[in-house]
């Protein structure tokens, strides 16, 4: 009886160990890369997946003496299909964009150039399907419909977003 019990424990242990083959295991819960999208943000991007639901944060802050540029995006993701090399998902993203710079204009009244501050600020959001191709390094293409400058003009146009991510 003891021999059968020991044999069962050894066989279960070997089954568990062989099920953890490291070559076949690729975690998909975290992704880091670069992303460019009018409704999801521009810059460095981080994604995290909780099984079928995920989120993406994208940001690019730039500050110099004459320029301030901020792009910040947050996106909700939902996976419809996920295989070894292809993923199909849906997204709903928001993008805050702010740019301040100094612009020089010629003033006819005083006969010289003057510096004027120029500020641009907008919030946009978009929705649509997304496609990811690759296993460890993934190329992402997201297409859909975007709602631009929501609080001022509320323009609606098709949108396309791209990204390149490393999965870990």
Steps between C-alpha positions, in 0.01 A plus 500: 500500500785738582662426162179594315464821702865601433459413129187721478676796665803468270284475187287800604816702571647415160172591331498838674865568414459403134194724475720800582710480183659845481535504119124471451403745775461865395337735747278755334401702800744792447606688187730802463571693182435804287160607377363770271131576484284808475241358741719280723815708547851542363820382670616224732226255582426232759229237471374254757258215429273338759402196290257656245487853641796737494610861511760712325674816624693716253693820569756736349581814700752743347603828661759742366558872537268583209277193473273293721348188342288251695326196357326271750267215412303235686333211320273213604557174309293183453639187332264319261751247364851411613723238339874442500578768239180705449268689732173676413374750756278802541602833648351815647764767549535858611780745417589832665725721288658831604756712321641840595766677298626848422430631153676802351291736286587826333313796649447766231405762754835499681710362212656195668438137590321417824458173681146377570408195704288245310303238691312201364308253714259223402341176616410223256369147529456207265352154475558206269672165438869432542734231366832380646749290303799319649585287800750685719536823302157605377401747230162655579258663260183661633237653272169655586312822536632801687331796663748789502514819706193390693456810716543760223409389147406129530632376165446136397744318269632147440817432695798264489741425783825298485737360759793267553511312831727259682307244707627386839 
